[in-house]
């Protein structure tokens, strides 16, 4: 599950401004954010990336999509779940649609709801081989 995209399968479900992402990532991860790098090329789907470094753990990144319609993260399973919980916490309580975390290969997803825990995410994971989304 490490490479995760957080988005909405609904037209207006996910809208995260670059400025809100920048503030929220620094507020959420504090001194662990060792770099906040704007992506330069206009053709890149990413407009900013945050690198998170913690002693004794692999570094990971969180990328904000230029279109404001999602974020992407790499890292361990634990880091991916942490980013899912963080991302859901910075979005509106009642978004315009469902918020999903999907793996990079679209093999599965979990719907992210306010107040979820790590255990909720693990229990809520839907394997697309067994239950394909509509």
Long-range contacts (C-beta under 8 A, 24 or more apart in sequence): 1-77, 1-80, 1-81, 1-103, 1-108, 1-125, 2-74, 2-75, 2-76, 2-77, 2-79, 2-80, 3-72, 3-73, 3-74, 3-80, 3-103, 3-104, 4-72, 4-73, 4-80, 4-83, 4-84, 4-101, 4-102, 4-103, 4-104, 5-70, 5-71, 5-72, 5-101, 5-102, 5-103, 5-104, 6-70, 6-71, 6-72, 6-73, 6-83, 6-84, 6-87, 6-88, 6-99, 6-100, 6-101, 6-112, 7-69, 7-70, 7-99, 7-100, 7-102, 8-69, 8-70, 8-95, 8-96, 8-97, 8-98, 8-99, 8-100, 9-97, 9-98, 9-100, 9-133, 10-96, 10-97, 10-98, 11-96, 11-97, 12-96, 12-97, 13-95, 13-96, 13-97, 13-98, 13-99, 14-68, 14-69, 14-70, 14-91, 14-95, 14-97, 14-99, 15-68, 15-69, 15-95, 15-96, 16-64, 16-68, 16-69, 16-70, 16-71, 16-90, 16-91, 17-68, 18-47, 18-48, 18-64, 18-66, 18-68, 20-90, 21-48, 21-64, 21-71, 21-90, 22-48, 24-86, 24-90, 25-50, 25-62, 28-86, 28-89, 28-90, 29-86, 34-59, 39-66, 46-72, 52-79, 81-118, 81-121, 81-122, 84-110, 84-112, 84-116, 84-121, 85-112, 85-116, 85-117, 85-118, 85-121, 87-112, 88-112, 88-113, 88-114, 88-116, 89-114, 109-133
